[in-house]
Structure formats: C-alpha cells, structure tokens
C-alpha cells in the first residue's frame, strides 16, 4: 500500500495498474531500469545506441523468423537495403509471424484499429510491452499524470462479447471512465456534461475529431468544461491529426492545455508533445526514418513516409515498418529531431438520417467483427453515398459469403442505426491516394 494524491484528495491504494501487469508476467523493474538508462544518455550516445540496436533486432528476426528471412533475402550490407515492411506483410496467421522462440500464449497480442484500412493482429514480447508502459508513464509524468490518474476516455468500445468486458476491465484497472463515441448527438453530449459535474477527472483523452465535436457543443451551450470539473488539467488527443484550428476549439471549449500524442498500436508512441510545445520523437524505443517514394531518407523539413523500427520487440519483425502516414521532421536548437508536421489521420463524420452523428472510426468496430471471426480482410474503405447508404469496398483473401455480408449489416444496425442500406463491392486492389495512406471512411455528403 502507498499514499497517493489525486485531484487534491488523499487516498490509500495499491498501485493496481502496475500490480496487474506484474501478475501477468510483465517485467516492469527490468523495463524501468533500461528505460532510465536510455533517458540519461546524451543525444549522440543515444543515436549511436539506436543504430547498434537496430542491427541487433534485425539479426534476431533474420535468424529466427523464416517469413522475414524470405522477405529480406541475403543479409544486406547497408540499412537502406532492407525491404520496407507494410501492413500487408503482417496479414498472416500469427504462427507464421512470430520469431523463435515465442509462442502466442507467451506474448502480448493486440489488433490494429484498421483506421488506414489494413486490420491485422500483432504481437509484442512481454519485455517490449512493459517498456511501452514505462515510456507512457515517463511521458505523462511531465504533466503530473500517472497511470491511474482519473481519465475521461473518448474512445470506441466493442458493444458486446468478451472484447467488451475486457475493455471494461482495463478501464477499471486504469481508473478511467469510457465515453463511447459512436453517438455524438446533442442528447448524449448533454449527459456527458453531467458526468463531468459528478466526477473528479484529471484529464480528457481520445480521438481528436470526437473531442473537437464535444468542445464545439460545450461552446454552443455556453459551458467551459474546466468550470464543470475543476480537477481537469489536460486534454490529450490521439489517433487523428489535430490541426491548429482543432486545438483552438478544444482550448476554448474545455479551458484545458492540449497535448498532442501520435503513435500506432503495433509499434507504440512515435511522438509526444512536451511541455515546451515540441512534438518530440519517442525514439528511445524506436528507430524513426522518413523516406521518399524510393525508400531513401529525406532531409529534415521535407515530407516523406514515416518508417518505424521497434528496437526491442523480439516477438515480431517490425523493421523499417511503414506506419501509413506522411510526416515532416525538423531539427531543434538542441540538435534533436522533432516531428514538425503529420499529414493525414483525419476522419470524416458519419451523418445519419435520424440526425445522429458518429466519427468515421466507428467503422473500425464494425470491421473488427470480421477480423476477429474470419481474419480474411486485406484492405477496406467505406463511402457514404447518401444519408442512408454506405458502400463497403473490400479487398479480401476470398469472396464474401452471405453470412459475412449479414455480419456487416448487423454492425451497421448496432453501432449506427437500423434501416441503413449496405452495398458491398469486392475488388482486386484498392487505389491509394497520393499520400500513400488509405483513409478508411469517405463521405460524399456536403
């Protein structure tokens, strides 16, 4: 037991979050020791360490992963000779993806949001996953937040089944209250305001587009969220691009400091805004590259595809992995690289005949059913062609069955509203936009 203070209230509790992780076999002490050493390294020493570690992790996977070794071919002489890994490379059975000696039962397994239209499962060894949580704890501590600071979480959630209850259990352990973003109607957001009146939240966390819509609603209602819930300190936005206009709306509607987080679930945090307002690369655990269409590095200030190498994930070879976004790096006065700009990751809103509004990311939870039950989707996009009509464009490993189609229709009925029309178009490939990222939802409505 240890003494802790949250929102000015003194409480006694065991560090439940860390306790649960330790019980599940995550070596937090070892992870803390390594991460502490990395953070104390001078920039030049850390850069040299990353270059050495990238080759160590490559050698491990090249030696122990037959699938990856076939992808690479002969061992290269230079780093840029390595192939760029894409999401498609990981759309295989887990047994083919894991490097020796790891088995599914002994690793952390998650699945991507599919926000770029490429859903798949991924694995991290337990030391790598422990490092992720240690890093998050370190970054949030810059703002006086801990892993159990009271969080208002604006996110999706599976509506039923084991996945739903797993997310609820995680929320309880992490001391967060979920605000599902499938329905962003005024009636729902008005109920959300009551939650803020009754709870001592310390920060708001969630999808940029959903939080911006809620902030607009607060302004329309003449409410400053900070006044309703004085314990609130920060708004952390994630999963989607936060434009300067979005930030202004959030600050005016909430009265909170906005913090920009950027990452992808399969490799972890890529950049996190520090208190000085710089979007610092989270490169203690990753080797980050920005490359042109030929896969060659671009100079700071030039846009290119973001590649991430997970330096400590020994379970699966995320090496020169194309995360699906175009970004621009800049070198700060201290000589370190920061993320200057991120292109993409915004999603249109779904506007329904009833007047209900949902974010485009809702379709992740619909597609997740097919991913969990069938595991055959390669890529997908959704187009809203009329208020009541949605076209699913799907590139799959096999033709869809009537049961597959019914599963999607049921998802539309549950997550959006009944009576929507569904059109499914099966294609051999999906055309990519200029940025290289497939935005998964497109609205043709004005």
VEXLUM-922176 format. One record per residue (C-alpha): residue number from 1; x, y, z. Coordinates in nm, 4 decimals, always signed. Layout:
! VEXLUM-922176
NUM;X;Y;Z
...
END
This chain:
! VEXLUM-922176
1;+0.0000;+0.0000;+0.0000
2;+0.1159;+0.3503;-0.0654
3;-0.0131;+0.7009;-0.0179
4;-0.1220;+0.8853;-0.3305
5;-0.2922;+1.2121;-0.4082
6;-0.5387;+1.2610;-0.6943
7;-0.7214;+1.5882;-0.7586
8;-0.6345;+1.7166;-0.4118
9;-0.7947;+1.4152;-0.2448
10;-0.5789;+1.1840;-0.0365
11;-0.6370;+0.8140;-0.0841
12;-0.4695;+0.4921;+0.0095
13;-0.4356;+0.2284;-0.2578
14;-0.2033;-0.0275;-0.4016
15;-0.0615;+0.0633;-0.7428
16;-0.3242;-0.1572;-0.9008
17;-0.2257;-0.0953;-1.2626
18;+0.1354;-0.1984;-1.2149
19;+0.0311;-0.4809;-0.9868
20;-0.1891;-0.6328;-1.2567
21;+0.0896;-0.6050;-1.5148
22;+0.3362;-0.7766;-1.2822
23;+0.0874;-1.0557;-1.2106
24;+0.0595;-1.1122;-1.5860
25;+0.4344;-1.1574;-1.6130
26;+0.5444;-0.8198;-1.7482
27;+0.8980;-0.7435;-1.6173
28;+0.8425;-0.3805;-1.5182
29;+1.1509;-0.3498;-1.2967
30;+1.3823;-0.4559;-1.5779
31;+1.1987;-0.2285;-1.8207
32;+1.2269;+0.0693;-1.5855
33;+1.6000;+0.0107;-1.5440
34;+1.6647;+0.0034;-1.9204
35;+1.4389;+0.2977;-1.9989
36;+1.6029;+0.5006;-1.7233
37;+1.9459;+0.4379;-1.8766
38;+1.8223;+0.5363;-2.2231
39;+1.6754;+0.8630;-2.0951
40;+2.0047;+0.9579;-1.9280
41;+2.2092;+0.9108;-2.2460
42;+2.3453;+1.2169;-2.4242
43;+2.1834;+1.2671;-2.7693
44;+2.4920;+1.1485;-2.9580
45;+2.5265;+0.8382;-2.7404
46;+2.1571;+0.7559;-2.7781
47;+2.1794;+0.7927;-3.1569
48;+2.4764;+0.5534;-3.1655
49;+2.2906;+0.3088;-2.9426
50;+1.9847;+0.3138;-3.1720
51;+2.1990;+0.2331;-3.4755
52;+2.3587;-0.0592;-3.2954
53;+2.0278;-0.1842;-3.1559
54;+1.8558;-0.1737;-3.4973
55;+2.1094;-0.4242;-3.6297
56;+2.0743;-0.6427;-3.3212
57;+1.6977;-0.6644;-3.3592
58;+1.7308;-0.7227;-3.7345
59;+1.9785;-1.0069;-3.6792
60;+1.7465;-1.1672;-3.4226
61;+1.4486;-1.1712;-3.6609
62;+1.6519;-1.2594;-3.9716
63;+1.7890;-1.5600;-3.7818
64;+1.4678;-1.6695;-3.6105
65;+1.1836;-1.5783;-3.8470
66;+1.1605;-1.7741;-4.1728
67;+0.8903;-1.5482;-4.3178
68;+1.1022;-1.2375;-4.2597
69;+1.4205;-1.4034;-4.3873
70;+1.2425;-1.4865;-4.7163
71;+1.1267;-1.1257;-4.7381
72;+1.4809;-0.9917;-4.6871
73;+1.6786;-1.2471;-4.8862
74;+2.0503;-1.2341;-4.8275
75;+2.1802;-1.0352;-4.5334
76;+2.2314;-0.6745;-4.6512
77;+2.5440;-0.4641;-4.6165
78;+2.3564;-0.1375;-4.5522
79;+2.0413;-0.0476;-4.3590
80;+1.8647;+0.1147;-4.6570
81;+1.8965;-0.2165;-4.8460
82;+1.6433;-0.3714;-4.6086
83;+1.2908;-0.4014;-4.7515
84;+1.0197;-0.1724;-4.6214
85;+0.7584;-0.3723;-4.4323
86;+0.3935;-0.2844;-4.4861
87;+0.0746;-0.3810;-4.3067
88;+0.0078;-0.6369;-4.5777
89;+0.3209;-0.8285;-4.4719
90;+0.1585;-0.8931;-4.1335
91;-0.1791;-1.0127;-4.2584
92;-0.0913;-1.3762;-4.1977
93;-0.1621;-1.6345;-3.9284
94;+0.0124;-1.5468;-3.6042
95;+0.2170;-1.8684;-3.6064
96;+0.3884;-1.7542;-3.9283
97;+0.4661;-1.4091;-3.7902
98;+0.6248;-1.4914;-3.4562
99;+1.0010;-1.5213;-3.4300
100;+1.1538;-1.8078;-3.2357
101;+1.1268;-1.8908;-2.9501
102;+0.7984;-1.7048;-2.8961
103;+0.4519;-1.8645;-2.8915
104;+0.1126;-1.6950;-2.8922
105;+0.0437;-1.7890;-2.5306
106;+0.3577;-1.6117;-2.4055
107;+0.3282;-1.2729;-2.5775
108;+0.1017;-0.9707;-2.5737
109;-0.1370;-0.9834;-2.8705
110;-0.3344;-0.6849;-2.9952
111;-0.5012;-0.5762;-3.3151
112;-0.4728;-0.2562;-3.5128
113;-0.7596;-0.0109;-3.5401
114;-0.7777;-0.0567;-3.9139
115;-0.8118;+0.3224;-3.9436
116;-0.5960;+0.3102;-4.2544
117;-0.7968;+0.0211;-4.3954
118;-0.5480;-0.2570;-4.3054
119;-0.6645;-0.4513;-3.9979
120;-0.4367;-0.7196;-3.8532
121;-0.3174;-0.8790;-3.5307
122;+0.0281;-0.8115;-3.3909
123;+0.2429;-0.9391;-3.1038
124;+0.4947;-0.7923;-2.8604
125;+0.7127;-0.9891;-2.6236
126;+0.6382;-0.9080;-2.2599
127;+0.9569;-0.7081;-2.2028
128;+0.8761;-0.4903;-2.5053
129;+0.5210;-0.4327;-2.3842
130;+0.6478;-0.3484;-2.0359
131;+0.8808;-0.0900;-2.1929
132;+0.5789;+0.0676;-2.3666
133;+0.4027;+0.1247;-2.0353
134;+0.7182;+0.2538;-1.8687
135;+0.7570;+0.5027;-2.1539
136;+0.3954;+0.6177;-2.1272
137;+0.4367;+0.6645;-1.7531
138;+0.7508;+0.8727;-1.8093
139;+0.5900;+1.0952;-2.0737
140;+0.2696;+1.1544;-1.8772
141;+0.4707;+1.2370;-1.5644
142;+0.5881;+1.5535;-1.7445
143;+0.2357;+1.6805;-1.6839
144;+0.1950;+1.5422;-1.3321
145;-0.0181;+1.2500;-1.4537
146;+0.0210;+0.8849;-1.3556
147;-0.1083;+0.5591;-1.4969
148;-0.4027;+0.5759;-1.2555
149;-0.4823;+0.9442;-1.2900
150;-0.8583;+0.9718;-1.3404
151;-0.9231;+0.9737;-1.7149
152;-1.2298;+1.0646;-1.9213
153;-1.1724;+0.8404;-2.2237
154;-1.3417;+0.9377;-2.5516
155;-1.2920;+0.6187;-2.7454
156;-1.4753;+0.3323;-2.9092
157;-1.5540;+0.0013;-2.7445
158;-1.6888;-0.3332;-2.8693
159;-2.0576;-0.3338;-2.7826
160;-2.0815;-0.6936;-2.6644
161;-1.8981;-1.0181;-2.6062
162;-1.5674;-1.0933;-2.4372
163;-1.3930;-0.7988;-2.6080
164;-1.6403;-0.5593;-2.4449
165;-1.5780;-0.6912;-2.0947
166;-1.2027;-0.6958;-2.1436
167;-1.2122;-0.3243;-2.2256
168;-1.4341;-0.2569;-1.9239
169;-1.1885;-0.4431;-1.7001
170;-0.8988;-0.2389;-1.8404
171;-1.0940;+0.0803;-1.7732
172;-1.1493;-0.0189;-1.4112
173;-0.7842;-0.1092;-1.3532
174;-0.6628;+0.2107;-1.5218
175;-0.9137;+0.4327;-1.3342
176;-1.0806;+0.5674;-1.6461
177;-1.4414;+0.6285;-1.7454
178;-1.5334;+0.5476;-2.1042
179;-1.7315;+0.7913;-2.3209
180;-1.8187;+0.5778;-2.6290
181;-1.8014;+0.7978;-2.9381
182;-2.0418;+0.6088;-3.1645
183;-2.3222;+0.8544;-3.0878
184;-2.2320;+1.2246;-3.0810
185;-2.5866;+1.3600;-3.0691
186;-2.6694;+1.6599;-2.8514
187;-2.8736;+1.4468;-2.6106
188;-2.5770;+1.2168;-2.5477
189;-2.3292;+1.5031;-2.5077
190;-2.5642;+1.6724;-2.2629
191;-2.5492;+1.3583;-2.0480
192;-2.1709;+1.3698;-2.0741
193;-2.1728;+1.7153;-1.9168
194;-2.3492;+1.5671;-1.6137
195;-2.0731;+1.3081;-1.5822
196;-1.8157;+1.5852;-1.5652
197;-2.0140;+1.7601;-1.2937
198;-2.0089;+1.4451;-1.0803
199;-1.6540;+1.3160;-1.1331
200;-1.3062;+1.4400;-1.0452
201;-1.1389;+1.3747;-1.3801
202;-0.7773;+1.4835;-1.4185
203;-0.7559;+1.4688;-1.7946
204;-0.9532;+1.4039;-2.1104
205;-0.8139;+1.1539;-2.3630
206;-0.9418;+1.0438;-2.7007
207;-0.9933;+1.0781;-3.0727
208;-0.9316;+1.4316;-3.1951
209;-1.2462;+1.4566;-3.4104
210;-1.4771;+1.3384;-3.1317
211;-1.3245;+1.5709;-2.8736
212;-1.3453;+1.8663;-3.1141
213;-1.7139;+1.7981;-3.1684
214;-1.7740;+1.7815;-2.7923
215;-1.5765;+2.1049;-2.7439
216;-1.7933;+2.2762;-3.0069
217;-2.1004;+2.1566;-2.8214
218;-1.9640;+2.2996;-2.4953
219;-1.9172;+2.6358;-2.6655
220;-2.2690;+2.6266;-2.8108
221;-2.4068;+2.5523;-2.4640
222;-2.2030;+2.8314;-2.3082
223;-2.0201;+2.5816;-2.0885
224;-1.6493;+2.5704;-2.0086
225;-1.5695;+2.2094;-1.9195
226;-1.2988;+2.3161;-1.6724
227;-1.5624;+2.5065;-1.4728
228;-1.7862;+2.1983;-1.4552
229;-1.4937;+1.9798;-1.3445
230;-1.2257;+2.1953;-1.1748
231;-0.9936;+1.8946;-1.1246
232;-0.9396;+1.8725;-1.5035
233;-0.5936;+1.9784;-1.6204
234;-0.5232;+1.8448;-1.9702
235;-0.6736;+1.7235;-2.2948
236;-0.4616;+1.4578;-2.4696
237;-0.5578;+1.3984;-2.8327
238;-0.4635;+1.0843;-3.0218
239;-0.5352;+0.8666;-3.3301
240;-0.6104;+1.1574;-3.5638
241;-0.4411;+1.4747;-3.6808
242;-0.5015;+1.7749;-3.4558
243;-0.4861;+2.0927;-3.6625
244;-0.4191;+2.4378;-3.5138
245;-0.7906;+2.5089;-3.5680
246;-0.8823;+2.1945;-3.3746
247;-0.6511;+2.2935;-3.0896
248;-0.8130;+2.6367;-3.0663
249;-1.1611;+2.4835;-3.0471
250;-1.0508;+2.2378;-2.7777
251;-0.8871;+2.5096;-2.5689
252;-1.1919;+2.7369;-2.5936
253;-1.4455;+2.4626;-2.5249
254;-1.2606;+2.2857;-2.2454
255;-1.0338;+2.5500;-2.0938
256;-0.7527;+2.2924;-2.0836
257;-0.3964;+2.2604;-2.2093
258;-0.3968;+2.0406;-2.5206
259;-0.1262;+1.7739;-2.5572
260;-0.0709;+1.6006;-2.8919
261;+0.0086;+1.2291;-2.8892
262;+0.0995;+1.0327;-3.2026
263;+0.1513;+0.6608;-3.2232
264;+0.0338;+0.3387;-3.3786
265;-0.0683;+0.0467;-3.1625
266;+0.1620;-0.2081;-3.3253
267;+0.4871;-0.0166;-3.2557
268;+0.3858;+0.2279;-2.9814
269;+0.4276;+0.6020;-2.9370
270;+0.6115;+0.7803;-3.2165
271;+0.5918;+1.1415;-3.0945
272;+0.4571;+1.3169;-2.7856
273;+0.4220;+1.6894;-2.7266
274;+0.6388;+1.8048;-2.4383
275;+0.5666;+2.0996;-2.2041
276;+0.7813;+2.3237;-2.4265
277;+0.5365;+2.2643;-2.7137
278;+0.7699;+2.0476;-2.9244
279;+0.6441;+1.7226;-3.0720
280;+0.9411;+1.5182;-2.9524
281;+1.0144;+1.1876;-3.1215
282;+0.9782;+0.8916;-2.8857
283;+1.2973;+0.7440;-3.0232
284;+1.4294;+0.5744;-2.7117
285;+1.2430;+0.2594;-2.8191
286;+1.2101;+0.3187;-3.1933
287;+1.4350;+0.3958;-3.4868
288;+1.2409;+0.6510;-3.6933
289;+1.3026;+0.7241;-4.0609
290;+1.1281;+0.9492;-4.3116
291;+1.1783;+0.8333;-4.6697
292;+1.0757;+0.9229;-5.0241
293;+0.8873;+0.7016;-5.2703
294;+1.2096;+0.5133;-5.3487
295;+1.2642;+0.4339;-4.9803
296;+1.5588;+0.6730;-4.9462
297;+1.5933;+0.9117;-4.6499
298;+1.4770;+1.2699;-4.6960
299;+1.6317;+1.5740;-4.5307
300;+1.4721;+1.7391;-4.2249
301;+1.1962;+1.9724;-4.3423
302;+1.0987;+1.7506;-4.6361
303;+0.7841;+1.5324;-4.6231
304;+0.8025;+1.1568;-4.6584
305;+0.6672;+0.8232;-4.5436
306;+0.7288;+0.7512;-4.1754
307;+0.9080;+0.4227;-4.1070
308;+0.9463;+0.2808;-3.7565
309;+1.1720;+0.0008;-3.6362
310;+1.0710;-0.1458;-3.2989
311;+1.4120;-0.1817;-3.1369
312;+1.3013;-0.4119;-2.8541
313;+1.0188;-0.6223;-2.9980
314;+1.1705;-0.9680;-3.0343
315;+0.8358;-1.1380;-3.1000
316;+0.7550;-0.9852;-3.4407
317;+0.9752;-0.8076;-3.7004
318;+0.8507;-0.4500;-3.7199
319;+1.1632;-0.3381;-3.9074
320;+1.1519;-0.0379;-4.1431
321;+0.7771;-0.0619;-4.0956
322;+0.5665;+0.1819;-4.2978
323;+0.3118;+0.3121;-4.0498
324;+0.0933;+0.4677;-4.3206
325;+0.1455;+0.8386;-4.2555
326;+0.3414;+1.1140;-4.4230
327;+0.5376;+1.3330;-4.1845
328;+0.7961;+1.6102;-4.1685
329;+1.0835;+1.6146;-3.9213
330;+1.2723;+1.9203;-3.8012
331;+1.5937;+1.9572;-3.6055
332;+1.5553;+2.1596;-3.2875
333;+1.8017;+2.4045;-3.1354
334;+1.9281;+2.1201;-2.9152
335;+2.0153;+1.9198;-3.2259
336;+1.7429;+1.6610;-3.1679
337;+1.4805;+1.5723;-3.4273
338;+1.1174;+1.6557;-3.3603
339;+0.8037;+1.5787;-3.5586
340;+0.7100;+1.9093;-3.7191
341;+0.4047;+1.8015;-3.9136
342;+0.1859;+1.4967;-3.9661
343;-0.0198;+1.4599;-4.2828
344;-0.3421;+1.2604;-4.2606
345;-0.5218;+1.0640;-3.9891
346;-0.8315;+1.2842;-4.0030
347;-1.1685;+1.1188;-4.0457
348;-1.4970;+1.2486;-4.1765
349;-1.8096;+1.2269;-3.9668
350;-2.0958;+0.9898;-4.0415
351;-2.4239;+1.1842;-4.0592
352;-2.7331;+0.9636;-4.0381
353;-3.0992;+1.0092;-4.1417
354;-3.2066;+1.0364;-3.7749
355;-2.9730;+1.3321;-3.7225
356;-2.7273;+1.1246;-3.5244
357;-2.3568;+1.1913;-3.5874
358;-2.0706;+0.9418;-3.5386
359;-1.6973;+0.9576;-3.6182
360;-1.5606;+0.7633;-3.9140
361;-1.3590;+0.5483;-3.6713
362;-1.6872;+0.3786;-3.5795
363;-1.6255;+0.1531;-3.8789
364;-1.3229;+0.0050;-3.7049
365;-1.5560;-0.1614;-3.4560
366;-1.7777;-0.2894;-3.7358
367;-1.4846;-0.4297;-3.9344
368;-1.3326;-0.5757;-3.6167
369;-1.6071;-0.8379;-3.6094
370;-1.4939;-0.9736;-3.9425
371;-1.1305;-0.9516;-3.8349
372;-1.1944;-1.1432;-3.5122
373;-1.4263;-1.4020;-3.6614
374;-1.2836;-1.4529;-4.0104
375;-0.9330;-1.2972;-4.0422
376;-0.9577;-1.2636;-4.4192
377;-0.9786;-0.8889;-4.4898
378;-0.6777;-0.7346;-4.6651
379;-0.7967;-0.3754;-4.7063
380;-1.1232;-0.1866;-4.6898
381;-1.2717;+0.1585;-4.7276
382;-1.6244;+0.2839;-4.6707
383;-1.8046;+0.5516;-4.8679
384;-2.1230;+0.7192;-4.7523
385;-2.3020;+0.7899;-5.0803
386;-2.6369;+0.9024;-4.9335
387;-2.7662;+0.9710;-4.5794
388;-2.8890;+0.6121;-4.5532
389;-2.6463;+0.4342;-4.7886
390;-2.2941;+0.3001;-4.7304
391;-2.0662;+0.1275;-4.9762
392;-1.8031;-0.1081;-4.8344
393;-1.5161;-0.1566;-5.0787
394;-1.3304;-0.4681;-4.9681
395;-1.0164;-0.6427;-5.0879
396;-1.0243;-0.9853;-4.9272
397;-0.8460;-1.3177;-4.9441
398;-1.1677;-1.4863;-5.0577
399;-1.5174;-1.3875;-5.1781
400;-1.7560;-1.2705;-4.9079
401;-2.0339;-1.5056;-4.8083
402;-2.3894;-1.4095;-4.7277
403;-2.3020;-1.4587;-4.3598
404;-2.0142;-1.2100;-4.3940
405;-2.2471;-0.9552;-4.5503
406;-2.5044;-1.0061;-4.2770
407;-2.2333;-0.9540;-4.0143
408;-2.1524;-0.6122;-4.1634
409;-2.5219;-0.5217;-4.1856
410;-2.5716;-0.6188;-3.8216
411;-2.2764;-0.3992;-3.7297
412;-2.4322;-0.1028;-3.9092
413;-2.7594;-0.1613;-3.7249
414;-2.5937;-0.1877;-3.3836
415;-2.3228;+0.0776;-3.3999
416;-2.5061;+0.3349;-3.6124
417;-2.8807;+0.2814;-3.6531
418;-3.1240;+0.0292;-3.8089
419;-3.2541;+0.0686;-4.1621
420;-2.9286;+0.1709;-4.3319
421;-2.8630;+0.0382;-4.6813
422;-2.5464;-0.1585;-4.7440
423;-2.3656;-0.2048;-5.0730
424;-2.0576;-0.4260;-5.0836
425;-1.8069;-0.4003;-5.3673
426;-1.5328;-0.6612;-5.3822
427;-1.2157;-0.5536;-5.5632
428;-0.8729;-0.6957;-5.6521
429;-0.6953;-0.3921;-5.5065
430;-0.7731;-0.0519;-5.3593
431;-0.6281;+0.2578;-5.5201
432;-0.4062;+0.4614;-5.2907
433;-0.4187;+0.8402;-5.2620
434;-0.1063;+1.0483;-5.3185
435;-0.0082;+1.0377;-4.9530
436;+0.0080;+0.6582;-4.9642
437;-0.2373;+0.6271;-4.6756
438;-0.5827;+0.4830;-4.7311
439;-0.8302;+0.6803;-4.5244
440;-1.0925;+0.4264;-4.4315
441;-1.4036;+0.6463;-4.4444
442;-1.5100;+0.8912;-4.7128
443;-1.8259;+1.0970;-4.7053
444;-1.9820;+1.2105;-5.0334
445;-2.2328;+1.4280;-4.8433
446;-2.1931;+1.8052;-4.8266
END
